[in-house]
């Protein structure tokens, strides 16, 4: 079964995944990356100041190189009244 590594990118910082996960299909890889990123963004929204943008991604690779990337940008813009 192929092993995939889910590196975390926050802005310009990258945290490599040294352990990886064994998954059977690219669809399973995509679902795992999307769910992980959704969890990370939820946590970021809870801990960040309002009005500050935040960009995060999961970059997935295997032994041959990059496979896919799931990217999300969160930003709050308040209108002044």
PyMOL Python script that loads the backbone (N, CA, C, O; Angstrom):
from pymol import cmd

cmd.read_pdbstr("""\
ATOM      1  N   UNK A   1       0.863  -1.180   0.000  1.00  0.00           N
ATOM      2  CA  UNK A   1       0.000   0.000   0.000  1.00  0.00           C
ATOM      3  C   UNK A   1       0.908   1.242   0.000  1.00  0.00           C
ATOM      4  O   UNK A   1       1.881   1.290   0.753  1.00  0.00           O
ATOM      5  N   UNK A   2       0.601   2.237  -0.830  1.00  0.00           N
ATOM      6  CA  UNK A   2       1.447   3.433  -0.901  1.00  0.00           C
ATOM      7  C   UNK A   2       1.360   4.284   0.369  1.00  0.00           C
ATOM      8  O   UNK A   2       0.317   4.359   1.019  1.00  0.00           O
ATOM      9  N   UNK A   3       2.478   4.917   0.699  1.00  0.00           N
ATOM     10  CA  UNK A   3       2.557   5.818   1.854  1.00  0.00           C
ATOM     11  C   UNK A   3       2.576   7.255   1.339  1.00  0.00           C
ATOM     12  O   UNK A   3       3.311   7.592   0.411  1.00  0.00           O
ATOM     13  N   UNK A   4       1.743   8.097   1.970  1.00  0.00           N
ATOM     14  CA  UNK A   4       1.630   9.508   1.615  1.00  0.00           C
ATOM     15  C   UNK A   4       1.998  10.358   2.821  1.00  0.00           C
ATOM     16  O   UNK A   4       1.692  10.016   3.963  1.00  0.00           O
ATOM     17  N   UNK A   5       2.657  11.470   2.543  1.00  0.00           N
ATOM     18  CA  UNK A   5       3.114  12.392   3.582  1.00  0.00           C
ATOM     19  C   UNK A   5       2.351  13.700   3.446  1.00  0.00           C
ATOM     20  O   UNK A   5       2.247  14.261   2.355  1.00  0.00           O
ATOM     21  N   UNK A   6       1.818  14.180   4.564  1.00  0.00           N
ATOM     22  CA  UNK A   6       0.948  15.347   4.590  1.00  0.00           C
ATOM     23  C   UNK A   6       1.683  16.506   5.270  1.00  0.00           C
ATOM     24  O   UNK A   6       1.590  16.692   6.483  1.00  0.00           O
ATOM     25  N   UNK A   7       2.409  17.274   4.470  1.00  0.00           N
ATOM     26  CA  UNK A   7       3.162  18.424   4.991  1.00  0.00           C
ATOM     27  C   UNK A   7       2.205  19.589   5.219  1.00  0.00           C
ATOM     28  O   UNK A   7       1.302  19.826   4.416  1.00  0.00           O
ATOM     29  N   UNK A   8       2.404  20.307   6.306  1.00  0.00           N
ATOM     30  CA  UNK A   8       1.531  21.416   6.677  1.00  0.00           C
ATOM     31  C   UNK A   8       2.217  22.729   6.338  1.00  0.00           C
ATOM     32  O   UNK A   8       3.361  22.960   6.731  1.00  0.00           O
ATOM     33  N   UNK A   9       1.518  23.587   5.610  1.00  0.00           N
ATOM     34  CA  UNK A   9       2.035  24.921   5.287  1.00  0.00           C
ATOM     35  C   UNK A   9       1.133  25.958   5.937  1.00  0.00           C
ATOM     36  O   UNK A   9      -0.083  25.958   5.741  1.00  0.00           O
ATOM     37  N   UNK A  10       1.752  26.848   6.717  1.00  0.00           N
ATOM     38  CA  UNK A  10       1.062  28.005   7.295  1.00  0.00           C
ATOM     39  C   UNK A  10       1.849  29.229   6.870  1.00  0.00           C
ATOM     40  O   UNK A  10       2.951  29.472   7.362  1.00  0.00           O
ATOM     41  N   UNK A  11       1.277  30.002   5.952  1.00  0.00           N
ATOM     42  CA  UNK A  11       2.014  31.132   5.391  1.00  0.00           C
ATOM     43  C   UNK A  11       3.254  30.611   4.679  1.00  0.00           C
ATOM     44  O   UNK A  11       3.149  29.798   3.761  1.00  0.00           O
ATOM     45  N   UNK A  12       4.436  31.078   5.102  1.00  0.00           N
ATOM     46  CA  UNK A  12       5.689  30.628   4.498  1.00  0.00           C
ATOM     47  C   UNK A  12       6.333  29.469   5.254  1.00  0.00           C
ATOM     48  O   UNK A  12       7.354  28.940   4.815  1.00  0.00           O
ATOM     49  N   UNK A  13       5.754  29.071   6.380  1.00  0.00           N
ATOM     50  CA  UNK A  13       6.309  28.000   7.207  1.00  0.00           C
ATOM     51  C   UNK A  13       5.768  26.639   6.777  1.00  0.00           C
ATOM     52  O   UNK A  13       4.571  26.485   6.536  1.00  0.00           O
ATOM     53  N   UNK A  14       6.663  25.653   6.683  1.00  0.00           N
ATOM     54  CA  UNK A  14       6.272  24.299   6.325  1.00  0.00           C
ATOM     55  C   UNK A  14       6.726  23.344   7.432  1.00  0.00           C
ATOM     56  O   UNK A  14       7.878  23.373   7.865  1.00  0.00           O
ATOM     57  N   UNK A  15       5.798  22.504   7.874  1.00  0.00           N
ATOM     58  CA  UNK A  15       6.109  21.449   8.838  1.00  0.00           C
ATOM     59  C   UNK A  15       5.994  20.121   8.107  1.00  0.00           C
ATOM     60  O   UNK A  15       4.891  19.687   7.773  1.00  0.00           O
ATOM     61  N   UNK A  16       7.138  19.468   7.854  1.00  0.00           N
ATOM     62  CA  UNK A  16       7.077  18.219   7.102  1.00  0.00           C
ATOM     63  C   UNK A  16       6.520  17.071   7.937  1.00  0.00           C
ATOM     64  O   UNK A  16       6.719  17.006   9.150  1.00  0.00           O
ATOM     65  N   UNK A  17       5.825  16.179   7.261  1.00  0.00           N
ATOM     66  CA  UNK A  17       5.303  14.957   7.861  1.00  0.00           C
ATOM     67  C   UNK A  17       6.343  13.865   7.644  1.00  0.00           C
ATOM     68  O   UNK A  17       6.579  13.445   6.511  1.00  0.00           O
ATOM     69  N   UNK A  18       6.963  13.405   8.723  1.00  0.00           N
ATOM     70  CA  UNK A  18       7.997  12.379   8.616  1.00  0.00           C
ATOM     71  C   UNK A  18       7.440  10.964   8.742  1.00  0.00           C
ATOM     72  O   UNK A  18       8.136   9.992   8.448  1.00  0.00           O
ATOM     73  N   UNK A  19       6.172  10.847   9.182  1.00  0.00           N
ATOM     74  CA  UNK A  19       5.574   9.540   9.429  1.00  0.00           C
ATOM     75  C   UNK A  19       4.743   9.043   8.251  1.00  0.00           C
ATOM     76  O   UNK A  19       4.931   7.918   7.788  1.00  0.00           O
ATOM     77  N   UNK A  20       3.827   9.878   7.766  1.00  0.00           N
ATOM     78  CA  UNK A  20       2.980   9.522   6.637  1.00  0.00           C
ATOM     79  C   UNK A  20       1.871   8.562   7.009  1.00  0.00           C
ATOM     80  O   UNK A  20       1.799   8.066   8.134  1.00  0.00           O
ATOM     81  N   UNK A  21       1.008   8.312   6.038  1.00  0.00           N
ATOM     82  CA  UNK A  21      -0.106   7.381   6.180  1.00  0.00           C
ATOM     83  C   UNK A  21      -0.154   6.479   4.956  1.00  0.00           C
ATOM     84  O   UNK A  21       0.138   6.918   3.843  1.00  0.00           O
ATOM     85  N   UNK A  22      -0.522   5.223   5.159  1.00  0.00           N
ATOM     86  CA  UNK A  22      -0.737   4.316   4.043  1.00  0.00           C
ATOM     87  C   UNK A  22      -2.210   4.390   3.649  1.00  0.00           C
ATOM     88  O   UNK A  22      -3.097   4.102   4.453  1.00  0.00           O
ATOM     89  N   UNK A  23      -2.452   4.775   2.410  1.00  0.00           N
ATOM     90  CA  UNK A  23      -3.819   4.886   1.885  1.00  0.00           C
ATOM     91  C   UNK A  23      -3.884   4.199   0.534  1.00  0.00           C
ATOM     92  O   UNK A  23      -2.898   4.154  -0.201  1.00  0.00           O
ATOM     93  N   UNK A  24      -5.063   3.660   0.212  1.00  0.00           N
ATOM     94  CA  UNK A  24      -5.189   2.831  -0.991  1.00  0.00           C
ATOM     95  C   UNK A  24      -5.459   3.600  -2.277  1.00  0.00           C
ATOM     96  O   UNK A  24      -5.056   3.162  -3.354  1.00  0.00           O
ATOM     97  N   UNK A  25      -6.148   4.762  -2.177  1.00  0.00           N
ATOM     98  CA  UNK A  25      -6.519   5.485  -3.400  1.00  0.00           C
ATOM     99  C   UNK A  25      -6.201   6.973  -3.272  1.00  0.00           C
ATOM    100  O   UNK A  25      -6.062   7.495  -2.166  1.00  0.00           O
ATOM    101  N   UNK A  26      -6.088   7.639  -4.401  1.00  0.00           N
ATOM    102  CA  UNK A  26      -5.858   9.081  -4.409  1.00  0.00           C
ATOM    103  C   UNK A  26      -7.083   9.812  -3.852  1.00  0.00           C
ATOM    104  O   UNK A  26      -6.952  10.893  -3.278  1.00  0.00           O
ATOM    105  N   UNK A  27      -8.260   9.229  -4.018  1.00  0.00           N
ATOM    106  CA  UNK A  27      -9.471   9.819  -3.451  1.00  0.00           C
ATOM    107  C   UNK A  27      -9.397   9.821  -1.919  1.00  0.00           C
ATOM    108  O   UNK A  27      -9.784  10.800  -1.280  1.00  0.00           O
ATOM    109  N   UNK A  28      -8.904   8.731  -1.335  1.00  0.00           N
ATOM    110  CA  UNK A  28      -8.738   8.656   0.120  1.00  0.00           C
ATOM    111  C   UNK A  28      -7.702   9.666   0.594  1.00  0.00           C
ATOM    112  O   UNK A  28      -7.853  10.249   1.668  1.00  0.00           O
ATOM    113  N   UNK A  29      -6.662   9.876  -0.189  1.00  0.00           N
ATOM    114  CA  UNK A  29      -5.636  10.881   0.126  1.00  0.00           C
ATOM    115  C   UNK A  29      -6.267  12.269   0.135  1.00  0.00           C
ATOM    116  O   UNK A  29      -6.031  13.053   1.054  1.00  0.00           O
ATOM    117  N   UNK A  30      -7.059  12.573  -0.875  1.00  0.00           N
ATOM    118  CA  UNK A  30      -7.704  13.883  -0.980  1.00  0.00           C
ATOM    119  C   UNK A  30      -8.655  14.121   0.183  1.00  0.00           C
ATOM    120  O   UNK A  30      -8.673  15.215   0.747  1.00  0.00           O
ATOM    121  N   UNK A  31      -9.443  13.123   0.550  1.00  0.00           N
ATOM    122  CA  UNK A  31     -10.377  13.262   1.677  1.00  0.00           C
ATOM    123  C   UNK A  31      -9.609  13.487   2.973  1.00  0.00           C
ATOM    124  O   UNK A  31      -9.982  14.352   3.764  1.00  0.00           O
ATOM    125  N   UNK A  32      -8.556  12.733   3.202  1.00  0.00           N
ATOM    126  CA  UNK A  32      -7.749  12.893   4.418  1.00  0.00           C
ATOM    127  C   UNK A  32      -7.151  14.298   4.484  1.00  0.00           C
ATOM    128  O   UNK A  32      -7.188  14.934   5.537  1.00  0.00           O
ATOM    129  N   UNK A  33      -6.607  14.784   3.382  1.00  0.00           N
ATOM    130  CA  UNK A  33      -6.018  16.125   3.350  1.00  0.00           C
ATOM    131  C   UNK A  33      -7.075  17.196   3.596  1.00  0.00           C
ATOM    132  O   UNK A  33      -6.835  18.135   4.354  1.00  0.00           O
ATOM    133  N   UNK A  34      -8.235  17.068   2.969  1.00  0.00           N
ATOM    134  CA  UNK A  34      -9.305  18.056   3.133  1.00  0.00           C
ATOM    135  C   UNK A  34      -9.823  18.081   4.565  1.00  0.00           C
ATOM    136  O   UNK A  34     -10.032  19.158   5.123  1.00  0.00           O
ATOM    137  N   UNK A  35     -10.035  16.913   5.169  1.00  0.00           N
ATOM    138  CA  UNK A  35     -10.519  16.855   6.552  1.00  0.00           C
ATOM    139  C   UNK A  35      -9.487  17.427   7.518  1.00  0.00           C
ATOM    140  O   UNK A  35      -9.844  18.149   8.449  1.00  0.00           O
ATOM    141  N   UNK A  36      -8.214  17.111   7.304  1.00  0.00           N
ATOM    142  CA  UNK A  36      -7.154  17.645   8.164  1.00  0.00           C
ATOM    143  C   UNK A  36      -7.085  19.160   8.066  1.00  0.00           C
ATOM    144  O   UNK A  36      -6.947  19.845   9.079  1.00  0.00           O
ATOM    145  N   UNK A  37      -7.180  19.685   6.851  1.00  0.00           N
ATOM    146  CA  UNK A  37      -7.121  21.134   6.672  1.00  0.00           C
ATOM    147  C   UNK A  37      -8.340  21.811   7.287  1.00  0.00           C
ATOM    148  O   UNK A  37      -8.206  22.878   7.887  1.00  0.00           O
ATOM    149  N   UNK A  38      -9.510  21.227   7.156  1.00  0.00           N
ATOM    150  CA  UNK A  38     -10.718  21.799   7.761  1.00  0.00           C
ATOM    151  C   UNK A  38     -10.566  21.872   9.281  1.00  0.00           C
ATOM    152  O   UNK A  38     -10.946  22.872   9.891  1.00  0.00           O
ATOM    153  N   UNK A  39     -10.021  20.834   9.889  1.00  0.00           N
ATOM    154  CA  UNK A  39      -9.781  20.851  11.340  1.00  0.00           C
ATOM    155  C   UNK A  39      -8.789  21.936  11.722  1.00  0.00           C
ATOM    156  O   UNK A  39      -8.986  22.643  12.710  1.00  0.00           O
ATOM    157  N   UNK A  40      -7.730  22.069  10.947  1.00  0.00           N
ATOM    158  CA  UNK A  40      -6.706  23.095  11.234  1.00  0.00           C
ATOM    159  C   UNK A  40      -7.286  24.496  11.104  1.00  0.00           C
ATOM    160  O   UNK A  40      -7.003  25.364  11.930  1.00  0.00           O
ATOM    161  N   UNK A  41      -8.098  24.724  10.069  1.00  0.00           N
ATOM    162  CA  UNK A  41      -8.691  26.043   9.877  1.00  0.00           C
ATOM    163  C   UNK A  41      -9.672  26.367  10.998  1.00  0.00           C
ATOM    164  O   UNK A  41      -9.718  27.505  11.467  1.00  0.00           O
ATOM    165  N   UNK A  42     -10.450  25.390  11.430  1.00  0.00           N
ATOM    166  CA  UNK A  42     -11.377  25.615  12.539  1.00  0.00           C
ATOM    167  C   UNK A  42     -10.606  26.044  13.789  1.00  0.00           C
ATOM    168  O   UNK A  42     -11.018  26.977  14.478  1.00  0.00           O
ATOM    169  N   UNK A  43      -9.505  25.378  14.081  1.00  0.00           N
ATOM    170  CA  UNK A  43      -8.684  25.747  15.233  1.00  0.00           C
ATOM    171  C   UNK A  43      -8.066  27.135  15.056  1.00  0.00           C
ATOM    172  O   UNK A  43      -7.975  27.896  16.019  1.00  0.00           O
ATOM    173  N   UNK A  44      -7.647  27.466  13.849  1.00  0.00           N
ATOM    174  CA  UNK A  44      -7.045  28.771  13.577  1.00  0.00           C
ATOM    175  C   UNK A  44      -8.058  29.894  13.766  1.00  0.00           C
ATOM    176  O   UNK A  44      -7.720  30.955  14.291  1.00  0.00           O
ATOM    177  N   UNK A  45      -9.286  29.667  13.343  1.00  0.00           N
ATOM    178  CA  UNK A  45     -10.334  30.680  13.488  1.00  0.00           C
ATOM    179  C   UNK A  45     -10.591  30.952  14.969  1.00  0.00           C
ATOM    180  O   UNK A  45     -10.820  32.096  15.362  1.00  0.00           O
ATOM    181  N   UNK A  46     -10.552  29.918  15.775  1.00  0.00           N
ATOM    182  CA  UNK A  46     -10.793  30.081  17.212  1.00  0.00           C
ATOM    183  C   UNK A  46      -9.671  30.829  17.918  1.00  0.00           C
ATOM    184  O   UNK A  46      -9.918  31.480  18.933  1.00  0.00           O
ATOM    185  N   UNK A  47      -8.457  30.755  17.413  1.00  0.00           N
ATOM    186  CA  UNK A  47      -7.314  31.328  18.121  1.00  0.00           C
ATOM    187  C   UNK A  47      -6.758  32.607  17.506  1.00  0.00           C
ATOM    188  O   UNK A  47      -5.895  33.242  18.113  1.00  0.00           O
ATOM    189  N   UNK A  48      -7.216  33.005  16.333  1.00  0.00           N
ATOM    190  CA  UNK A  48      -6.694  34.203  15.658  1.00  0.00           C
ATOM    191  C   UNK A  48      -7.544  35.427  15.967  1.00  0.00           C
ATOM    192  O   UNK A  48      -8.739  35.330  16.248  1.00  0.00           O
ATOM    193  N   UNK A  49      -6.887  36.586  15.907  1.00  0.00           N
ATOM    194  CA  UNK A  49      -7.616  37.843  16.064  1.00  0.00           C
ATOM    195  C   UNK A  49      -8.519  38.059  14.865  1.00  0.00           C
ATOM    196  O   UNK A  49      -8.177  37.685  13.743  1.00  0.00           O
ATOM    197  N   UNK A  50      -9.674  38.662  15.106  1.00  0.00           N
ATOM    198  CA  UNK A  50     -10.592  38.980  14.016  1.00  0.00           C
ATOM    199  C   UNK A  50      -9.947  39.986  13.075  1.00  0.00           C
ATOM    200  O   UNK A  50      -9.193  40.862  13.500  1.00  0.00           O
ATOM    201  N   UNK A  51     -10.250  39.847  11.809  1.00  0.00           N
ATOM    202  CA  UNK A  51      -9.748  40.779  10.812  1.00  0.00           C
ATOM    203  C   UNK A  51      -8.391  40.409  10.247  1.00  0.00           C
ATOM    204  O   UNK A  51      -7.898  41.075   9.337  1.00  0.00           O
ATOM    205  N   UNK A  52      -7.783  39.364  10.767  1.00  0.00           N
ATOM    206  CA  UNK A  52      -6.476  38.946  10.285  1.00  0.00           C
ATOM    207  C   UNK A  52      -6.655  37.761   9.341  1.00  0.00           C
ATOM    208  O   UNK A  52      -7.328  36.787   9.678  1.00  0.00           O
ATOM    209  N   UNK A  53      -6.058  37.848   8.175  1.00  0.00           N
ATOM    210  CA  UNK A  53      -6.156  36.754   7.217  1.00  0.00           C
ATOM    211  C   UNK A  53      -5.232  35.612   7.607  1.00  0.00           C
ATOM    212  O   UNK A  53      -4.244  35.809   8.314  1.00  0.00           O
ATOM    213  N   UNK A  54      -5.563  34.431   7.142  1.00  0.00           N
ATOM    214  CA  UNK A  54      -4.746  33.271   7.448  1.00  0.00           C
ATOM    215  C   UNK A  54      -4.804  32.320   6.260  1.00  0.00           C
ATOM    216  O   UNK A  54      -5.879  32.031   5.733  1.00  0.00           O
ATOM    217  N   UNK A  55      -3.644  31.840   5.847  1.00  0.00           N
ATOM    218  CA  UNK A  55      -3.563  30.943   4.705  1.00  0.00           C
ATOM    219  C   UNK A  55      -2.877  29.655   5.149  1.00  0.00           C
ATOM    220  O   UNK A  55      -1.790  29.685   5.725  1.00  0.00           O
ATOM    221  N   UNK A  56      -3.520  28.533   4.876  1.00  0.00           N
ATOM    222  CA  UNK A  56      -2.981  27.233   5.253  1.00  0.00           C
ATOM    223  C   UNK A  56      -3.155  26.257   4.098  1.00  0.00           C
ATOM    224  O   UNK A  56      -4.041  26.408   3.256  1.00  0.00           O
ATOM    225  N   UNK A  57      -2.285  25.253   4.082  1.00  0.00           N
ATOM    226  CA  UNK A  57      -2.390  24.221   3.048  1.00  0.00           C
ATOM    227  C   UNK A  57      -1.849  22.902   3.587  1.00  0.00           C
ATOM    228  O   UNK A  57      -1.028  22.873   4.503  1.00  0.00           O
ATOM    229  N   UNK A  58      -2.322  21.829   3.005  1.00  0.00           N
ATOM    230  CA  UNK A  58      -1.751  20.501   3.192  1.00  0.00           C
ATOM    231  C   UNK A  58      -1.155  20.126   1.844  1.00  0.00           C
ATOM    232  O   UNK A  58      -1.867  20.044   0.843  1.00  0.00           O
ATOM    233  N   UNK A  59       0.141  19.902   1.822  1.00  0.00           N
ATOM    234  CA  UNK A  59       0.838  19.495   0.608  1.00  0.00           C
ATOM    235  C   UNK A  59       1.163  18.012   0.743  1.00  0.00           C
ATOM    236  O   UNK A  59       1.918  17.612   1.629  1.00  0.00           O
ATOM    237  N   UNK A  60       0.592  17.208  -0.133  1.00  0.00           N
ATOM    238  CA  UNK A  60       0.750  15.759  -0.035  1.00  0.00           C
ATOM    239  C   UNK A  60       1.801  15.294  -1.042  1.00  0.00           C
ATOM    240  O   UNK A  60       1.823  15.718  -2.198  1.00  0.00           O
ATOM    241  N   UNK A  61       2.671  14.405  -0.556  1.00  0.00           N
ATOM    242  CA  UNK A  61       3.711  13.836  -1.415  1.00  0.00           C
ATOM    243  C   UNK A  61       3.829  12.343  -1.142  1.00  0.00           C
ATOM    244  O   UNK A  61       3.403  11.850  -0.097  1.00  0.00           O
ATOM    245  N   UNK A  62       4.408  11.641  -2.090  1.00  0.00           N
ATOM    246  CA  UNK A  62       4.756  10.237  -1.890  1.00  0.00           C
ATOM    247  C   UNK A  62       6.244  10.094  -2.166  1.00  0.00           C
ATOM    248  O   UNK A  62       6.953  11.097  -2.242  1.00  0.00           O
ATOM    249  N   UNK A  63       6.729   8.872  -2.318  1.00  0.00           N
ATOM    250  CA  UNK A  63       8.171   8.671  -2.530  1.00  0.00           C
ATOM    251  C   UNK A  63       8.653   9.244  -3.859  1.00  0.00           C
ATOM    252  O   UNK A  63       9.852   9.457  -4.040  1.00  0.00           O
ATOM    253  N   UNK A  64       7.732   9.495  -4.790  1.00  0.00           N
ATOM    254  CA  UNK A  64       8.098  10.034  -6.099  1.00  0.00           C
ATOM    255  C   UNK A  64       8.056  11.559  -6.154  1.00  0.00           C
ATOM    256  O   UNK A  64       8.639  12.161  -7.056  1.00  0.00           O
ATOM    257  N   UNK A  65       7.367  12.195  -5.189  1.00  0.00           N
ATOM    258  CA  UNK A  65       7.268  13.650  -5.184  1.00  0.00           C
ATOM    259  C   UNK A  65       5.856  14.130  -4.876  1.00  0.00           C
ATOM    260  O   UNK A  65       5.044  13.377  -4.338  1.00  0.00           O
ATOM    261  N   UNK A  66       5.560  15.395  -5.220  1.00  0.00           N
ATOM    262  CA  UNK A  66       4.248  15.983  -4.925  1.00  0.00           C
ATOM    263  C   UNK A  66       3.112  15.229  -5.604  1.00  0.00           C
ATOM    264  O   UNK A  66       3.234  14.772  -6.741  1.00  0.00           O
ATOM    265  N   UNK A  67       1.979  15.112  -4.860  1.00  0.00           N
ATOM    266  CA  UNK A  67       0.803  14.414  -5.369  1.00  0.00           C
ATOM    267  C   UNK A  67      -0.369  15.385  -5.519  1.00  0.00           C
ATOM    268  O   UNK A  67      -1.003  15.440  -6.573  1.00  0.00           O
ATOM    269  N   UNK A  68      -0.657  16.154  -4.456  1.00  0.00           N
ATOM    270  CA  UNK A  68      -1.727  17.142  -4.515  1.00  0.00           C
ATOM    271  C   UNK A  68      -1.567  18.131  -3.375  1.00  0.00           C
ATOM    272  O   UNK A  68      -0.790  17.914  -2.445  1.00  0.00           O
ATOM    273  N   UNK A  69      -2.323  19.231  -3.466  1.00  0.00           N
ATOM    274  CA  UNK A  69      -2.323  20.238  -2.418  1.00  0.00           C
ATOM    275  C   UNK A  69      -3.760  20.689  -2.185  1.00  0.00           C
ATOM    276  O   UNK A  69      -4.519  20.907  -3.129  1.00  0.00           O
ATOM    277  N   UNK A  70      -4.116  20.823  -0.915  1.00  0.00           N
ATOM    278  CA  UNK A  70      -5.408  21.377  -0.529  1.00  0.00           C
ATOM    279  C   UNK A  70      -5.094  22.696   0.155  1.00  0.00           C
ATOM    280  O   UNK A  70      -4.323  22.727   1.115  1.00  0.00           O
ATOM    281  N   UNK A  71      -5.680  23.788  -0.326  1.00  0.00           N
ATOM    282  CA  UNK A  71      -5.339  25.134   0.126  1.00  0.00           C
ATOM    283  C   UNK A  71      -6.586  25.870   0.585  1.00  0.00           C
ATOM    284  O   UNK A  71      -7.654  25.734  -0.012  1.00  0.00           O
ATOM    285  N   UNK A  72      -6.444  26.658   1.659  1.00  0.00           N
ATOM    286  CA  UNK A  72      -7.559  27.454   2.152  1.00  0.00           C
ATOM    287  C   UNK A  72      -7.033  28.793   2.660  1.00  0.00           C
ATOM    288  O   UNK A  72      -6.005  28.859   3.335  1.00  0.00           O
ATOM    289  N   UNK A  73      -7.749  29.845   2.326  1.00  0.00           N
ATOM    290  CA  UNK A  73      -7.445  31.175   2.840  1.00  0.00           C
ATOM    291  C   UNK A  73      -8.668  31.676   3.587  1.00  0.00           C
ATOM    292  O   UNK A  73      -9.783  31.642   3.065  1.00  0.00           O
ATOM    293  N   UNK A  74      -8.456  32.140   4.809  1.00  0.00           N
ATOM    294  CA  UNK A  74      -9.532  32.652   5.632  1.00  0.00           C
ATOM    295  C   UNK A  74      -9.224  34.116   5.950  1.00  0.00           C
ATOM    296  O   UNK A  74      -8.123  34.451   6.386  1.00  0.00           O
ATOM    297  N   UNK A  75     -10.204  34.969   5.727  1.00  0.00           N
ATOM    298  CA  UNK A  75     -10.012  36.396   6.018  1.00  0.00           C
ATOM    299  C   UNK A  75     -11.346  36.999   6.413  1.00  0.00           C
ATOM    300  O   UNK A  75     -12.380  36.722   5.805  1.00  0.00           O
ATOM    301  N   UNK A  76     -11.300  37.816   7.428  1.00  0.00           N
ATOM    302  CA  UNK A  76     -12.491  38.548   7.870  1.00  0.00           C
ATOM    303  C   UNK A  76     -12.269  40.023   7.563  1.00  0.00           C
ATOM    304  O   UNK A  76     -11.248  40.594   7.946  1.00  0.00           O
ATOM    305  N   UNK A  77     -13.216  40.632   6.880  1.00  0.00           N
ATOM    306  CA  UNK A  77     -13.156  42.070   6.608  1.00  0.00           C
ATOM    307  C   UNK A  77     -14.378  42.709   7.234  1.00  0.00           C
ATOM    308  O   UNK A  77     -15.509  42.423   6.843  1.00  0.00           O
ATOM    309  N   UNK A  78     -14.152  43.552   8.181  1.00  0.00           N
ATOM    310  CA  UNK A  78     -15.265  44.241   8.843  1.00  0.00           C
ATOM    311  C   UNK A  78     -15.538  45.557   8.143  1.00  0.00           C
ATOM    312  O   UNK A  78     -14.616  46.274   7.755  1.00  0.00           O
ATOM    313  N   UNK A  79     -16.811  45.863   7.986  1.00  0.00           N
ATOM    314  CA  UNK A  79     -17.225  47.140   7.418  1.00  0.00           C
ATOM    315  C   UNK A  79     -17.429  48.127   8.558  1.00  0.00           C
ATOM    316  O   UNK A  79     -18.061  47.811   9.566  1.00  0.00           O
ATOM    317  N   UNK A  80     -16.900  49.291   8.386  1.00  0.00           N
ATOM    318  CA  UNK A  80     -17.047  50.330   9.418  1.00  0.00           C
ATOM    319  C   UNK A  80     -18.344  51.068   9.176  1.00  0.00           C
ATOM    320  O   UNK A  80     -18.670  51.423   8.043  1.00  0.00           O
ATOM    321  N   UNK A  81     -19.081  51.296  10.248  1.00  0.00           N
ATOM    322  CA  UNK A  81     -20.349  52.023  10.153  1.00  0.00           C
ATOM    323  C   UNK A  81     -20.239  53.316  10.928  1.00  0.00           C
ATOM    324  O   UNK A  81     -21.196  54.087  10.981  1.00  0.00           O
TER     325      UNK A  81
END
""", "prot")
cmd.dss("prot")
cmd.show_as("cartoon", "prot")
cmd.util.cbc("prot")
cmd.orient("prot")
